[in-house]
Amino acid sequence: MNKTNLIKEVSKKSNLSQRESMNALNAITEIITQTLKRGDEVSLLGFGKFEVSQRKERMSINPKTKEPILIMAQKVPVFKVSKTFKAQMH
């Protein structure tokens, strides 16, 4: 499902117009993004948790040149599924 399809489904389920649904979805993604940028997490009970994980510095290999390269430490967003949501998938 892409963003357009998600907006249509939100519109159907919520009785909002597609424009209102798009605005709501954009607001939610912006809030989650800004919260993660601050280093905080977003927890949605029964769904999951968005948080920032710290990846360590590591060595890898450049696939073109086969030479070793250093990949710097970095922060990456991650999503962890809740146990409740995971149980619903079975």
N, CA, C and O atoms as a Tinker XYZ file with bonds, in Angstrom:
   360  protein
     1  N      0.853000   -1.175000    0.000000    73     2
     2  CA     0.000000    0.000000    0.000000    64     1     3
     3  C      0.899000    1.238000    0.000000    63     2     4     5
     4  O      1.851000    1.322000    0.777000    81     3
     5  N      0.598000    2.172000   -0.855000    73     3     6
     6  CA     1.371000    3.413000   -0.889000    64     5     7
     7  C      0.610000    4.510000   -0.145000    63     6     8     9
     8  O     -0.479000    4.279000    0.379000    81     7
     9  N      1.196000    5.698000   -0.107000    73     7    10
    10  CA     0.612000    6.807000    0.659000    64     9    11
    11  C     -0.768000    7.191000    0.130000    63    10    12    13
    12  O     -1.675000    7.460000    0.917000    81    11
    13  N     -0.936000    7.220000   -1.188000    73    11    14
    14  CA    -2.228000    7.579000   -1.778000    64    13    15
    15  C     -3.310000    6.599000   -1.357000    63    14    16    17
    16  O     -4.413000    7.002000   -0.986000    81    15
    17  N     -2.993000    5.309000   -1.416000    73    15    18
    18  CA    -3.964000    4.291000   -1.012000    64    17    19
    19  C     -4.274000    4.386000    0.477000    63    18    20    21
    20  O     -5.420000    4.205000    0.888000    81    19
    21  N     -3.260000    4.668000    1.279000    73    19    22
    22  CA    -3.460000    4.810000    2.721000    64    21    23
    23  C     -4.385000    5.989000    3.014000    63    22    24    25
    24  O     -5.264000    5.887000    3.869000    81    23
    25  N     -4.198000    7.084000    2.326000    73    23    26
    26  CA    -5.063000    8.256000    2.512000    64    25    27
    27  C     -6.505000    7.910000    2.166000    63    26    28    29
    28  O     -7.424000    8.311000    2.880000    81    27
    29  N     -6.715000    7.172000    1.079000    73    27    30
    30  CA    -8.073000    6.764000    0.688000    64    29    31
    31  C     -8.707000    5.889000    1.758000    63    30    32    33
    32  O     -9.882000    6.059000    2.082000    81    31
    33  N     -7.939000    4.956000    2.308000    73    31    34
    34  CA    -8.464000    4.055000    3.345000    64    33    35
    35  C     -8.771000    4.815000    4.634000    63    34    36    37
    36  O     -9.791000    4.563000    5.276000    81    35
    37  N     -7.900000    5.734000    5.007000    73    35    38
    38  CA    -8.148000    6.557000    6.201000    64    37    39
    39  C     -9.415000    7.372000    5.991000    63    38    40    41
    40  O    -10.221000    7.506000    6.912000    81    39
    41  N     -9.599000    7.913000    4.805000    73    39    42
    42  CA   -10.778000    8.694000    4.485000    64    41    43
    43  C    -12.051000    7.858000    4.649000    63    42    44    45
    44  O    -13.038000    8.326000    5.217000    81    43
    45  N    -12.021000    6.634000    4.152000    73    43    46
    46  CA   -13.187000    5.745000    4.263000    64    45    47
    47  C    -13.489000    5.400000    5.720000    63    46    48    49
    48  O    -14.643000    5.459000    6.145000    81    47
    49  N    -12.464000    5.043000    6.481000    73    47    50
    50  CA   -12.644000    4.575000    7.866000    64    49    51
    51  C    -13.001000    5.700000    8.827000    63    50    52    53
    52  O    -13.663000    5.463000    9.838000    81    51
    53  N    -12.571000    6.917000    8.526000    73    51    54
    54  CA   -12.728000    8.009000    9.485000    64    53    55
    55  C    -13.826000    9.006000    9.123000    63    54    56    57
    56  O    -14.121000    9.916000    9.898000    81    55
    57  N    -14.425000    8.839000    7.961000    73    55    58
    58  CA   -15.422000    9.799000    7.463000    64    57    59
    59  C    -14.841000   11.200000    7.305000    63    58    60    61
    60  O    -15.558000   12.195000    7.410000    81    59
    61  N    -13.538000   11.267000    7.052000    73    59    62
    62  CA   -12.889000   12.536000    6.722000    64    61    63
    63  C    -12.739000   12.604000    5.209000    63    62    64    65
    64  O    -12.740000   11.579000    4.528000    81    63
    65  N    -12.611000   13.814000    4.692000    73    63    66
    66  CA   -12.345000   13.938000    3.263000    64    65    67
    67  C    -10.923000   13.447000    2.992000    63    66    68    69
    68  O    -10.128000   13.289000    3.918000    81    67
    69  N    -10.612000   13.209000    1.731000    73    67    70
    70  CA    -9.254000   12.766000    1.398000    64    69    71
    71  C     -8.245000   13.862000    1.728000    63    70    72    73
    72  O     -7.128000   13.558000    2.148000    81    71
    73  N     -8.611000   15.119000    1.550000    73    71    74
    74  CA    -7.711000   16.227000    1.886000    64    73    75
    75  C     -7.457000   16.255000    3.402000    63    74    76    77
    76  O     -6.320000   16.434000    3.839000    81    75
    77  N     -8.512000   16.076000    4.191000    73    75    78
    78  CA    -8.349000   16.051000    5.653000    64    77    79
    79  C     -7.511000   14.852000    6.085000    63    78    80    81
    80  O     -6.677000   14.962000    6.984000    81    79
    81  N     -7.733000   13.721000    5.450000    73    79    82
    82  CA    -6.957000   12.522000    5.755000    64    81    83
    83  C     -5.486000   12.716000    5.403000    63    82    84    85
    84  O     -4.605000   12.294000    6.152000    81    83
    85  N     -5.221000   13.354000    4.266000    73    83    86
    86  CA    -3.848000   13.628000    3.857000    64    85    87
    87  C     -3.180000   14.576000    4.858000    63    86    88    89
    88  O     -2.029000   14.368000    5.242000    81    87
    89  N     -3.907000   15.616000    5.275000    73    87    90
    90  CA    -3.361000   16.553000    6.249000    64    89    91
    91  C     -3.061000   15.855000    7.575000    63    90    92    93
    92  O     -2.033000   16.120000    8.198000    81    91
    93  N     -3.954000   14.968000    8.004000    73    91    94
    94  CA    -3.747000   14.232000    9.255000    64    93    95
    95  C     -2.526000   13.320000    9.136000    63    94    96    97
    96  O     -1.693000   13.278000   10.042000    81    95
    97  N     -2.417000   12.599000    8.039000    73    95    98
    98  CA    -1.278000   11.698000    7.842000    64    97    99
    99  C      0.026000   12.480000    7.781000    63    98   100   101
   100  O      1.022000   12.071000    8.378000    81    99
   101  N      0.032000   13.597000    7.068000    73    99   102
   102  CA     1.230000   14.437000    6.996000    64   101   103
   103  C      1.608000   14.974000    8.370000    63   102   104   105
   104  O      2.790000   15.035000    8.709000    81   103
   105  N      0.616000   15.361000    9.159000    73   103   106
   106  CA     0.881000   15.872000   10.507000    64   105   107
   107  C      1.477000   14.764000   11.384000    63   106   108   109
   108  O      2.421000   15.008000   12.135000    81   107
   109  N      0.930000   13.557000   11.290000    73   107   110
   110  CA     1.429000   12.434000   12.091000    64   109   111
   111  C      2.871000   12.111000   11.726000    63   110   112   113
   112  O      3.711000   11.941000   12.609000    81   111
   113  N      3.163000   12.026000   10.433000    73   111   114
   114  CA     4.536000   11.688000   10.034000    64   113   115
   115  C      5.507000   12.796000   10.422000    63   114   116   117
   116  O      6.648000   12.515000   10.788000    81   115
   117  N      5.070000   14.051000   10.348000    73   115   118
   118  CA     5.929000   15.167000   10.754000    64   117   119
   119  C      6.204000   15.129000   12.256000    63   118   120   121
   120  O      7.333000   15.361000   12.690000    81   119
   121  N      5.176000   14.837000   13.043000    73   119   122
   122  CA     5.344000   14.754000   14.499000    64   121   123
   123  C      6.286000   13.615000   14.865000    63   122   124   125
   124  O      7.168000   13.788000   15.706000    81   123
   125  N      6.109000   12.452000   14.243000    73   123   126
   126  CA     6.994000   11.315000   14.520000    64   125   127
   127  C      8.425000   11.666000   14.141000    63   126   128   129
   128  O      9.351000   11.384000   14.901000    81   127
   129  N      8.618000   12.274000   12.981000    73   127   130
   130  CA     9.958000   12.655000   12.518000    64   129   131
   131  C     10.616000   13.631000   13.490000    63   130   132   133
   132  O     11.769000   13.437000   13.874000    81   131
   133  N      9.901000   14.667000   13.886000    73   131   134
   134  CA    10.462000   15.668000   14.795000    64   133   135
   135  C     10.773000   15.065000   16.171000    63   134   136   137
   136  O     11.777000   15.418000   16.792000    81   135
   137  N      9.920000   14.166000   16.640000    73   135   138
   138  CA    10.140000   13.514000   17.928000    64   137   139
   139  C     11.399000   12.661000   17.887000    63   138   140   141
   140  O     12.192000   12.677000   18.828000    81   139
   141  N     11.588000   11.911000   16.794000    73   139   142
   142  CA    12.782000   11.079000   16.660000    64   141   143
   143  C     14.037000   11.939000   16.524000    63   142   144   145
   144  O     15.088000   11.582000   17.056000    81   143
   145  N     13.941000   13.059000   15.822000    73   143   146
   146  CA    15.088000   13.962000   15.685000    64   145   147
   147  C     15.554000   14.474000   17.045000    63   146   148   149
   148  O     16.747000   14.701000   17.249000    81   147
   149  N     14.610000   14.656000   17.982000    73   147   150
   150  CA    14.952000   15.104000   19.329000    64   149   151
   151  C     15.561000   13.975000   20.160000    63   150   152   153
   152  O     16.089000   14.212000   21.246000    81   151
   153  N     15.486000   12.746000   19.642000    73   151   154
   154  CA    16.019000   11.600000   20.372000    64   153   155
   155  C     14.989000   10.910000   21.247000    63   154   156   157
   156  O     15.326000    9.998000   22.002000    81   155
   157  N     13.734000   11.337000   21.154000    73   155   158
   158  CA    12.653000   10.725000   21.921000    64   157   159
   159  C     12.024000    9.600000   21.115000    63   158   160   161
   160  O     12.358000    9.394000   19.948000    81   159
   161  N     11.119000    8.882000   21.742000    73   159   162
   162  CA    10.437000    7.790000   21.042000    64   161   163
   163  C      8.947000    8.052000   20.985000    63   162   164   165
   164  O      8.411000    8.845000   21.759000    81   163
   165  N      8.277000    7.371000   20.050000    73   163   166
   166  CA     6.827000    7.458000   19.898000    64   165   167
   167  C      6.283000    6.050000   20.082000    63   166   168   169
   168  O      6.591000    5.146000   19.306000    81   167
   169  N      5.473000    5.876000   21.116000    73   167   170
   170  CA     4.926000    4.564000   21.423000    64   169   171
   171  C      3.420000    4.584000   21.191000    63   170   172   173
   172  O      2.706000    5.419000   21.747000    81   171
   173  N      2.942000    3.654000   20.362000    73   171   174
   174  CA     1.519000    3.530000   20.063000    64   173   175
   175  C      1.036000    2.197000   20.626000    63   174   176   177
   176  O      1.304000    1.142000   20.052000    81   175
   177  N      0.326000    2.247000   21.750000    73   175   178
   178  CA    -0.123000    1.056000   22.456000    64   177   179
   179  C     -0.861000    0.101000   21.518000    63   178   180   181
   180  O     -1.790000    0.507000   20.820000    81   179
   181  N     -0.453000   -1.148000   21.504000    73   179   182
   182  CA    -1.086000   -2.155000   20.662000    64   181   183
   183  C     -0.583000   -2.171000   19.228000    63   182   184   185
   184  O     -1.003000   -3.017000   18.438000    81   183
   185  N      0.309000   -1.249000   18.878000    73   183   186
   186  CA     0.836000   -1.181000   17.505000    64   185   187
   187  C      2.348000   -1.351000   17.500000    63   186   188   189
   188  O      2.868000   -2.295000   16.905000    81   187
   189  N      3.055000   -0.441000   18.160000    73   187   190
   190  CA     4.498000   -0.542000   18.203000    64   189   191
   191  C      5.147000    0.745000   18.660000    63   190   192   193
   192  O      4.480000    1.669000   19.126000    81   191
   193  N      6.469000    0.788000   18.517000    73   191   194
   194  CA     7.230000    1.922000   19.003000    64   193   195
   195  C      8.254000    2.354000   17.959000    63   194   196   197
   196  O      8.999000    1.530000   17.430000    81   195
   197  N      8.282000    3.646000   17.669000    73   195   198
   198  CA     9.305000    4.250000   16.822000    64   197   199
   199  C     10.370000    4.802000   17.749000    63   198   200   201
   200  O     10.058000    5.514000   18.704000    81   199
   201  N     11.628000    4.479000   17.475000    73   199   202
   202  CA    12.714000    5.003000   18.289000    64   201   203
   203  C     13.970000    5.161000   17.451000    63   202   204   205
   204  O     14.015000    4.740000   16.296000    81   203
   205  N     14.989000    5.772000   18.041000    73   203   206
   206  CA    16.256000    5.990000   17.360000    64   205   207
   207  C     17.266000    5.003000   17.937000    63   206   208   209
   208  O     17.408000    4.872000   19.153000    81   207
   209  N     17.955000    4.319000   17.047000    73   207   210
   210  CA    18.992000    3.366000   17.446000    64   209   211
   211  C     20.347000    3.911000   16.998000    63   210   212   213
   212  O     20.460000    4.543000   15.947000    81   211
   213  N     21.358000    3.659000   17.803000    73   211   214
   214  CA    22.709000    4.117000   17.479000    64   213   215
   215  C     23.487000    2.946000   16.874000    63   214   216   217
   216  O     23.691000    1.931000   17.539000    81   215
   217  N     23.916000    3.081000   15.629000    73   215   218
   218  CA    24.773000    2.070000   14.999000    64   217   219
   219  C     26.221000    2.419000   15.270000    63   218   220   221
   220  O     26.617000    3.581000   15.183000    81   219
   221  N     27.000000    1.419000   15.595000    73   219   222
   222  CA    28.420000    1.632000   15.871000    64   221   223
   223  C     29.206000    1.807000   14.578000    63   222   224   225
   224  O     28.771000    1.404000   13.500000    81   223
   225  N     30.369000    2.417000   14.720000    73   223   226
   226  CA    31.301000    2.535000   13.602000    64   225   227
   227  C     31.747000    1.120000   13.221000    63   226   228   229
   228  O     31.957000    0.282000   14.098000    81   227
   229  N     31.891000    0.851000   11.927000    73   227   230
   230  CA    32.282000   -0.501000   11.510000    64   229   231
   231  C     33.049000   -0.473000   10.201000    63   230   232   233
   232  O     33.003000    0.500000    9.448000    81   231
   233  N     33.739000   -1.544000    9.958000    73   231   234
   234  CA    34.470000   -1.711000    8.698000    64   233   235
   235  C     33.593000   -2.493000    7.732000    63   234   236   237
   236  O     32.867000   -3.401000    8.135000    81   235
   237  N     33.666000   -2.135000    6.461000    73   235   238
   238  CA    32.948000   -2.845000    5.416000    64   237   239
   239  C     33.838000   -2.876000    4.185000    63   238   240   241
   240  O     35.000000   -2.471000    4.236000    81   239
   241  N     33.284000   -3.361000    3.074000    73   239   242
   242  CA    34.052000   -3.445000    1.831000    64   241   243
   243  C     33.286000   -2.731000    0.738000    63   242   244   245
   244  O     32.088000   -2.954000    0.560000    81   243
   245  N     33.982000   -1.865000    0.001000    73   243   246
   246  CA    33.390000   -1.195000   -1.146000    64   245   247
   247  C     33.176000   -2.259000   -2.224000    63   246   248   249
   248  O     34.147000   -2.866000   -2.675000    81   247
   249  N     31.928000   -2.503000   -2.651000    73   247   250
   250  CA    31.668000   -3.570000   -3.616000    64   249   251
   251  C     32.310000   -3.340000   -4.991000    63   250   252   253
   252  O     32.578000   -4.297000   -5.717000    81   251
   253  N     32.554000   -2.086000   -5.345000    73   251   254
   254  CA    33.162000   -1.801000   -6.648000    64   253   255
   255  C     34.664000   -2.041000   -6.633000    63   254   256   257
   256  O     35.216000   -2.684000   -7.526000    81   255
   257  N     35.312000   -1.514000   -5.607000    73   255   258
   258  CA    36.782000   -1.584000   -5.577000    64   257   259
   259  C     37.309000   -2.722000   -4.715000    63   258   260   261
   260  O     38.496000   -3.043000   -4.775000    81   259
   261  N     36.447000   -3.334000   -3.919000    73   259   262
   262  CA    36.814000   -4.417000   -2.993000    64   261   263
   263  C     37.774000   -3.931000   -1.898000    63   262   264   265
   264  O     38.419000   -4.737000   -1.229000    81   263
   265  N     37.860000   -2.621000   -1.726000    73   263   266
   266  CA    38.734000   -2.060000   -0.700000    64   265   267
   267  C     37.951000   -1.870000    0.593000    63   266   268   269
   268  O     36.753000   -1.590000    0.556000    81   267
   269  N     38.612000   -2.019000    1.723000    73   267   270
   270  CA    37.925000   -1.789000    2.991000    64   269   271
   271  C     37.602000   -0.306000    3.177000    63   270   272   273
   272  O     38.392000    0.568000    2.821000    81   271
   273  N     36.426000   -0.047000    3.739000    73   271   274
   274  CA    36.023000    1.326000    4.030000    64   273   275
   275  C     35.465000    1.376000    5.450000    63   274   276   277
   276  O     34.942000    0.386000    5.963000    81   275
   277  N     35.587000    2.530000    6.064000    73   275   278
   278  CA    35.065000    2.740000    7.406000    64   277   279
   279  C     33.693000    3.395000    7.301000    63   278   280   281
   280  O     33.542000    4.452000    6.688000    81   279
   281  N     32.702000    2.759000    7.901000    73   279   282
   282  CA    31.357000    3.334000    7.956000    64   281   283
   283  C     31.215000    3.968000    9.333000    63   282   284   285
   284  O     31.311000    3.288000   10.355000    81   283
   285  N     30.988000    5.260000    9.349000    73   283   286
   286  CA    30.917000    6.017000   10.595000    64   285   287
   287  C     29.689000    5.630000   11.409000    63   286   288   289
   288  O     28.697000    5.144000   10.867000    81   287
   289  N     29.771000    5.852000   12.712000    73   287   290
   290  CA    28.626000    5.634000   13.592000    64   289   291
   291  C     27.495000    6.556000   13.146000    63   290   292   293
   292  O     27.733000    7.670000   12.680000    81   291
   293  N     26.268000    6.078000   13.294000    73   291   294
   294  CA    25.131000    6.892000   12.882000    64   293   295
   295  C     23.885000    6.523000   13.653000    63   294   296   297
   296  O     23.761000    5.415000   14.174000    81   295
   297  N     22.970000    7.460000   13.717000    73   295   298
   298  CA    21.667000    7.218000   14.336000    64   297   299
   299  C     20.696000    6.840000   13.230000    63   298   300   301
   300  O     20.686000    7.455000   12.164000    81   299
   301  N     19.871000    5.814000   13.492000    73   299   302
   302  CA    18.889000    5.374000   12.500000    64   301   303
   303  C     17.533000    5.169000   13.176000    63   302   304   305
   304  O     17.473000    4.704000   14.315000    81   303
   305  N     16.446000    5.512000   12.483000    73   303   306
   306  CA    15.122000    5.257000   13.046000    64   305   307
   307  C     14.788000    3.772000   12.932000    63   306   308   309
   308  O     15.115000    3.127000   11.936000    81   307
   309  N     14.134000    3.236000   13.965000    73   307   310
   310  CA    13.698000    1.841000   13.940000    64   309   311
   311  C     12.255000    1.761000   14.431000    63   310   312   313
   312  O     11.784000    2.630000   15.165000    81   311
   313  N     11.572000    0.713000   14.018000    73   311   314
   314  CA    10.212000    0.463000   14.475000    64   313   315
   315  C     10.172000   -0.923000   15.083000    63   314   316   317
   316  O     10.594000   -1.896000   14.458000    81   315
   317  N      9.669000   -1.013000   16.297000    73   315   318
   318  CA     9.523000   -2.299000   16.976000    64   317   319
   319  C      8.038000   -2.591000   17.134000    63   318   320   321
   320  O      7.295000   -1.801000   17.718000    81   319
   321  N      7.620000   -3.723000   16.612000    73   319   322
   322  CA     6.217000   -4.125000   16.650000    64   321   323
   323  C      5.851000   -4.560000   18.064000    63   322   324   325
   324  O      6.641000   -5.227000   18.731000    81   323
   325  N      4.656000   -4.184000   18.526000    73   323   326
   326  CA     4.203000   -4.597000   19.854000    64   325   327
   327  C      3.816000   -6.068000   19.841000    63   326   328   329
   328  O      3.504000   -6.633000   18.793000    81   327
   329  N      3.840000   -6.678000   21.014000    73   327   330
   330  CA     3.452000   -8.082000   21.141000    64   329   331
   331  C      1.995000   -8.288000   20.750000    63   330   332   333
   332  O      1.650000   -9.305000   20.148000    81   331
   333  N      1.144000   -7.331000   21.087000    73   331   334
   334  CA    -0.271000   -7.415000   20.737000    64   333   335
   335  C     -0.474000   -7.446000   19.229000    63   334   336   337
   336  O     -1.227000   -8.269000   18.710000    81   335
   337  N      0.204000   -6.543000   18.533000    73   335   338
   338  CA     0.090000   -6.482000   17.074000    64   337   339
   339  C      0.658000   -7.736000   16.429000    63   338   340   341
   340  O      0.078000   -8.278000   15.488000    81   339
   341  N      1.795000   -8.195000   16.939000    73   339   342
   342  CA     2.437000   -9.395000   16.407000    64   341   343
   343  C      1.511000  -10.610000   16.561000    63   342   344   345
   344  O      1.424000  -11.451000   15.667000    81   343
   345  N      0.821000  -10.688000   17.708000    73   343   346
   346  CA    -0.096000  -11.806000   17.958000    64   345   347
   347  C     -1.277000  -11.781000   16.997000    63   346   348   349
   348  O     -1.794000  -12.837000   16.634000    81   347
   349  N     -1.714000  -10.598000   16.578000    73   347   350
   350  CA    -2.837000  -10.480000   15.653000    64   349   351
   351  C     -2.476000  -10.959000   14.250000    63   350   352   353
   352  O     -3.364000  -11.277000   13.459000    81   351
   353  N     -1.200000  -11.014000   13.937000    73   351   354
   354  CA    -0.761000  -11.415000   12.611000    64   353   355
   355  C     -0.781000  -12.934000   12.419000    63   354   356   357
   356  O     -0.676000  -13.423000   11.294000    81   355
   357  N     -0.914000  -13.668000   13.509000    73   355   358
   358  CA    -0.918000  -15.150000   13.392000    64   357   359
   359  C     -2.294000  -15.692000   13.260000    63   358   360
   360  O     -2.472000  -16.906000   13.152000    81   359
